[in-house]
Structures are given as structure tokens and as C-alpha cells.
């Protein structure tokens, strides 16, 4: 489905990504794990065609379903973003106009999809998919009337409108409290089981990767230093940086010892 080959991205001062490659299959879940500043979000910007500012992609290719994302077209809307590939940001509240109700954001979204010829879900259906029991109460709310966890669920609901085949989620739980993180983790697990969707997560939390992903890619200073099946990598990490990340999560470190 998705293939990234030898992507390098530079700022005027330094290399941000150095010949990074990955692949993602249908219905697979993949997590890119690393600390802030490691290059995770920059890689997603490259995939999604977001503006780079003063960054420059100096090498590499990105393919989705065999179609290459052309660097020279980065200022144009990529035809499959939003429909085939949906985006969930880490700060849901910043993605919404606080003066407009949830149903108004939905109307804007379906207008943007009007020329793409895809079957679209109703807002109520999408809200039920993310486990709102009374979606009719949510659609008339303003963003500031909902908690951070609820807004992140609304963000995921809108990502599901056009039946995407891939959801890209950049640190989707970094701004949430412990209870909301747990609820959202269970939601992503449920969507993995019930929807024919692949997931690409970025996170600094290796325990999230443990819960949600089939494979893990550990990123440090713009390079992947370790890759493999999630449980295999966490059971027997080979790179010192992966071991460092694992030691920061006592529960996972304990579970790793149980495998030994």
C-alpha cells in the first residue's frame, strides 16, 4: 500500500531525515517511535504533502498504491489525502474553529470531498464508530464544550467519513490525561478489528506502540536504528536507544523479562 524509499530532508542547518525507508501493507499497523525532534513528524509531512517551510527534500521517493508523490507538486493538494489517507493530529482542538459547531466542520469536510466521487458516511455514523453513545448531542456542540479526549475522538470520527484505507496519526495521545489515553487506545484497537484500515502512528511512548502496532520502527536523529515485529523488538531490543526507551516504561521492561 505505502512505500517510502530513501527519503532525505534537510534544513539550512542540518539533516532532518537521512535516507529513511519503510513499507506498510493493507490493514497493517505500524508505529514510528522516538523522542521529540527525532524526525517523526517531518516524515509524516513528507508523506502527506504538507508545506515544508525552509526544509528541502533532497532525495527519495514515496509511493501510495503505486502512485508516486511528486516533490515538485508539494504545494498542490494530493488527490488521495483525506479520502484514501486520513490525518489525525496530536492537538485536536487546534484543528477546529472554536466558533463553529461540530456539524459545521462536517459540512465543510463533505464539501471538500464532493468532487472526489467517494461514498461518505453520515456524521452520526462516524460518531458512533468512535463510541459516542448519543451522537445527536455531540453534533450541536462547539469544540470548547468538549474535553480533549472527546475532541480527539471527534477528530478520528471525521477521519472516517470517506472510508479511508490508511489513517496517519501523529502523537494522537500526547496531550491527553491517563484515562483519555486508555480510552483512545481501546478505540484504536476496536477500529483495527472492525474496519479495513491500515494505521501509521508516531509516538514517543513505546508502550503505545506495544499496544497498537504490528511492527515498530525506532527513530533517532533522523534515522531508523531498529525495526521489526513489535513484540520481538521489545522482547529482545538490539540497539542501545531502544533499550533506553524500554527502560523508561517499567511495565514493558517487566514483561520483557518474563519472555527471557
C-alpha positions, 0 to 999 in steps of 0.5 A, spaced: 500 500 500 505 505 502 512 505 500 517 510 502 524 509 499 530 513 501 527 519 503 532 525 505 530 532 508 534 537 510 534 544 513 539 550 512 542 547 518 542 540 518 539 533 516 532 532 518 531 525 515 537 521 512 535 516 507 529 513 511 525 507 508 519 503 510 513 499 507 506 498 510 501 493 507 493 493 507 490 493 514 497 493 517 499 497 523 505 500 524 508 505 529 514 510 528 517 511 535 522 516 538 523 522 542 521 529 540 525 532 534 527 525 532 524 526 525 517 523 526 513 528 524 517 531 518 516 524 515 509 524 516 509 531 512 513 528 507 508 523 506 502 527 506 504 533 502 504 538 507 508 545 506 515 544 508 517 551 510 525 552 509 526 544 509 528 541 502 527 534 500 533 532 497 532 525 495 527 519 495 521 517 493 514 515 496 509 511 493 501 510 495 498 504 491 503 505 486 502 512 485 508 516 486 508 523 490 511 528 486 516 533 490 515 538 485 507 538 486 508 539 494 504 545 494 498 542 490 493 538 494 494 530 493 488 527 490 488 521 495 489 525 502 483 525 506 479 520 502 484 514 501 489 517 507 486 520 513 490 525 518 489 525 525 493 530 529 496 530 536 492 537 538 485 536 536 482 542 538 487 546 534 484 543 528 477 546 529 474 553 529 472 554 536 466 558 533 463 553 529 459 547 531 461 540 530 456 539 524 459 545 521 466 542 520 462 536 517 459 540 512 465 543 510 469 536 510 463 533 505 464 539 501 471 538 500 470 531 498 464 532 493 468 532 487 472 526 489 466 521 487 467 517 494 461 514 498 461 518 505 458 516 511 453 520 515 456 524 521 452 520 526 455 514 523 462 516 524 460 518 531 458 512 533 464 508 530 468 512 535 463 510 541 459 516 542 453 513 545 448 519 543 451 522 537 445 527 536 448 531 542 455 531 540 453 534 533 450 541 536 456 542 540 462 547 539 469 544 540 470 548 547 464 544 550 468 538 549 474 535 553 480 533 549 479 526 549 472 527 546 475 532 541 480 527 539 475 522 538 471 527 534 477 528 530 478 520 528 470 520 527 471 525 521 477 521 519 472 516 517 467 519 513 470 517 506 472 510 508 479 511 508 484 505 507 490 508 511 489 513 517 496 517 519 496 519 526 501 523 529 502 523 537 494 522 537 495 521 545 500 526 547 496 531 550 491 527 553 490 525 561 491 517 563 484 515 562 483 519 555 489 515 553 486 508 555 480 510 552 483 512 545 487 506 545 481 501 546 478 505 540 484 504 536 484 497 537 476 496 536 477 500 529 483 495 527 478 489 528 472 492 525 474 496 519 479 495 513 484 500 515 491 500 515 494 505 521 501 509 521 502 512 528 508 516 531 509 516 538 514 517 543 511 512 548 513 505 546 508 502 550 503 505 545 506 502 540 506 495 544 499 496 544 497 498 537 502 496 532 504 490 528 511 492 527 515 498 530 520 502 527 525 506 532 527 513 530 533 517 532 536 523 529 533 522 523 534 515 522 531 508 523 536 504 528 531 498 529 525 495 526 521 489 526 515 485 529 513 489 535 513 484 540 520 481 538 523 488 538 521 489 545 522 482 547 529 482 545 531 490 543 538 490 539 540 497 539 542 501 545 536 507 544 531 502 544 533 499 550 533 506 553 526 507 551 524 500 554 527 502 560 523 508 561 516 504 561 517 499 567 511 495 565 514 493 558 521 492 561 517 487 566 514 483 561 520 483 557 523 479 562 518 474 563 519 472 555 527 471 557 
